[in-house]
Amino acid sequence: MTGTAIVIGVGGARGTGASSCRRFAREGLHVFAAARSLERLETLAEEIRAAGGQCTAVQTDATDSAQIDSLFDRAETAGPVELVLYNAARQGIRPLAELSDNDFESIWRITCFGGFATARAVAQRMAPAGRGTLLFTGATASLRSRPPFLGFASAKHALRALAHGAARELGPQGVHVAHVIIDGAIDGDMIRGLVPDLVDRMGEDGALDPDAIADAYWMLHTQSRSAWTLELDLRPYKESF
């Protein structure tokens, strides 16, 4: 039976989530792509299947733990879950004075609570088997909090703490947990939609290539357990830090 991968938080056709789905499928895993927009997921799944891979689109609200559990149930019907990526996030770019209670809680629920629900599912389902990988997508905001990203940074800080704690608990049980800090702009649909000329102004390789991020994720999954990475920083060669 083919192993499966779950990718939660698949955005545009060009982005970290979609690139990870393609990469994992090329390696022979049956990918379960999850996000709130089913139409966009179906387009990606059809593309992957046309290329010879296996991909199932599953409409999922990451803030609903019951839907996370249902996603794992569905993936397990196709094979053992080998690899899970939590990539969902909401930035909520607002000054502190304009950040409402609902905004702050929504940012936290998508960016952090969904990660917790995912990690719990991994602990309940993958840890007993003594194998597998759980990856979390972090950001510059995982380490530094700057306006107008206070809500996002607080949630990303919390997600990082969750990842570190989960690694210490699940690592000895055979599950590799890693947190990846994406320090820089990603050359994907989101940033090109918000600031169309930004990537071009950054110059060649000035923004992170989502395919390269996916390559790094696969590398983490294939690491020997004698030398696991807990945290990895990825940034363009010209990014200041």
C-alpha positions in Angstrom: 0.0 0.0 0.0 1.3 3.4 -1.0 2.3 5.8 1.9 0.5 9.1 2.1 1.3 12.7 2.8 -0.9 15.4 4.1 -0.4 19.1 3.2 -2.6 21.5 5.2 -2.7 25.0 3.9 -2.4 24.8 0.1 -2.7 28.3 -1.4 -2.2 29.3 -5.0 -0.9 27.2 -7.9 2.5 28.7 -7.2 3.3 28.6 -3.5 4.9 26.5 -0.7 1.9 24.3 -0.2 1.3 23.5 -3.9 5.0 23.0 -4.6 5.2 20.6 -1.6 2.3 18.6 -2.9 4.0 18.2 -6.3 7.3 17.3 -4.7 5.8 14.7 -2.4 3.7 13.2 -5.2 6.8 12.9 -7.4 8.4 10.8 -4.7 5.6 8.3 -4.8 3.4 9.4 -1.9 -0.4 9.8 -2.3 -0.8 13.4 -1.4 -3.9 14.7 0.4 -4.0 18.4 -0.3 -6.1 20.4 2.2 -7.4 23.9 2.2 -10.7 25.8 2.5 -10.9 26.4 -1.3 -11.9 23.1 -2.9 -11.9 24.5 -6.5 -8.3 25.5 -6.3 -7.4 22.2 -4.7 -9.1 20.2 -7.4 -7.1 22.1 -10.1 -3.8 21.2 -8.4 -4.9 17.5 -7.8 -5.8 17.2 -11.5 -2.4 18.6 -12.5 -0.6 16.1 -10.2 -2.6 13.2 -11.5 -1.9 14.2 -15.1 1.8 14.1 -14.3 1.5 10.6 -13.0 1.2 11.3 -9.3 -1.6 10.6 -6.8 -3.4 13.5 -5.2 -6.7 13.9 -3.4 -8.2 17.3 -2.7 -9.9 17.6 0.7 -11.8 20.8 1.7 -10.7 21.4 5.2 -11.0 24.2 7.8 -7.7 24.0 9.8 -9.4 25.7 12.8 -11.8 22.8 13.2 -10.1 19.9 14.9 -12.9 17.5 13.8 -12.1 18.3 10.2 -8.4 17.7 10.8 -9.2 14.3 12.3 -11.5 13.6 9.3 -8.6 14.5 7.0 -6.3 12.0 8.7 -9.1 9.4 8.6 -9.4 9.8 4.8 -5.6 9.7 4.2 -5.3 6.5 6.2 -7.7 4.8 4.0 -5.2 5.1 1.1 -2.1 4.1 3.2 -0.1 4.9 6.3 0.6 8.6 6.8 4.3 9.1 6.3 4.6 12.9 6.1 2.5 15.8 7.3 3.1 19.5 6.5 1.3 22.3 8.4 1.5 25.3 6.1 -1.7 27.2 7.0 -1.4 30.8 8.2 -3.1 34.2 8.2 -1.1 37.4 8.4 -3.7 40.0 9.3 -1.6 43.1 8.5 -3.0 45.8 10.8 -1.6 48.3 13.3 -2.1 47.4 16.9 -4.8 50.0 17.4 -6.9 48.6 14.6 -6.4 44.9 15.5 -9.8 43.6 16.7 -10.5 40.7 19.0 -11.8 38.7 16.2 -8.8 39.5 14.0 -6.4 38.4 16.6 -8.2 35.2 17.5 -8.7 34.3 13.8 -5.0 34.8 13.1 -4.1 32.6 16.1 -6.6 29.9 15.2 -5.4 29.5 11.6 -1.7 30.0 12.3 -1.3 28.1 15.6 -4.4 26.3 16.8 -4.6 24.3 13.5 -1.0 23.4 14.0 -1.8 22.1 17.5 -4.8 20.0 16.2 -2.5 18.6 13.5 0.3 17.7 16.0 -2.2 16.0 18.3 -3.5 13.9 15.4 0.1 12.9 14.6 0.7 12.0 18.2 -2.4 9.9 18.3 -2.0 8.2 14.9 1.6 8.2 13.7 3.6 8.0 17.0 2.2 4.6 17.9 3.7 3.3 14.6 7.1 4.8 15.5 7.7 6.6 12.3 6.9 9.6 10.1 7.6 13.3 9.7 5.7 16.4 10.9 6.8 19.7 9.4 5.7 23.3 10.3 6.2 26.3 8.1 7.5 29.2 10.1 8.4 32.7 9.1 10.7 35.7 10.0 7.8 36.5 12.5 8.6 33.3 14.3 11.6 35.0 15.8 10.9 38.8 15.5 7.7 40.8 16.1 7.4 44.0 14.1 4.4 46.1 13.3 2.0 45.7 11.5 2.4 42.0 12.0 1.9 41.7 15.8 -1.0 39.3 15.6 0.8 37.1 13.1 4.1 37.2 15.0 2.4 36.2 18.3 0.8 33.2 16.5 4.0 32.2 14.7 6.0 32.4 18.0 3.4 30.1 19.6 3.6 27.7 16.6 7.4 27.5 17.0 7.0 26.7 20.7 4.5 24.0 19.8 6.9 22.5 17.2 9.8 22.5 19.7 7.7 20.9 22.4 6.3 18.3 19.9 9.8 17.4 18.7 10.9 16.7 22.3 7.9 14.5 22.9 7.5 12.7 19.6 11.1 12.4 18.6 11.9 9.6 21.0 8.8 7.9 19.7 10.2 7.9 16.2 8.4 10.9 14.7 10.7 13.6 13.2 9.3 17.1 14.0 10.9 20.1 12.3 10.2 23.8 12.2 11.3 25.7 9.1 11.8 29.4 9.2 11.1 31.1 5.9 13.1 34.3 6.2 12.2 36.3 3.2 9.6 36.8 0.5 8.3 33.8 -1.4 8.0 34.1 -5.1 4.5 32.9 -5.3 1.0 33.9 -6.3 0.2 35.7 -3.0 3.1 38.2 -3.1 2.7 38.7 -6.8 -0.9 39.5 -6.3 -0.3 41.9 -3.5 2.8 43.6 -4.8 3.1 42.7 -8.5 6.6 44.1 -9.1 8.2 43.3 -5.8 9.8 40.0 -6.9 11.2 41.6 -10.1 12.7 44.4 -8.0 14.4 41.9 -5.8 16.4 40.6 -8.8 17.3 37.0 -9.6 17.0 34.7 -6.6 16.1 37.6 -4.4 12.9 35.8 -3.3 12.5 32.2 -2.2 11.5 29.7 -4.9 8.7 27.6 -3.5 10.0 24.6 -5.4 13.3 25.0 -3.5 11.4 25.2 -0.2 9.7 21.9 -1.1 13.1 20.4 -1.9 14.2 21.3 1.6 11.1 19.8 3.1 11.7 16.5 1.4 15.3 16.6 2.6 14.1 16.9 6.2 11.7 13.9 5.6 14.5 11.7 4.3 17.1 12.5 7.0 18.6 9.7 9.0 17.2 9.6 12.5 20.8 9.7 13.7 21.0 13.3 12.5 17.6 15.0 12.6 17.1 18.7 12.2 14.8 20.4 14.6 14.9 23.9 13.0 16.0 25.0 9.6 16.4 28.6 8.3 15.8 29.2 4.6 16.5 32.6 3.1 17.7 34.1 -0.2 21.4 34.5 -0.5 21.1 38.3 -0.5 18.6 38.6 2.4 19.9 40.6 5.3 19.5 38.9 8.7 
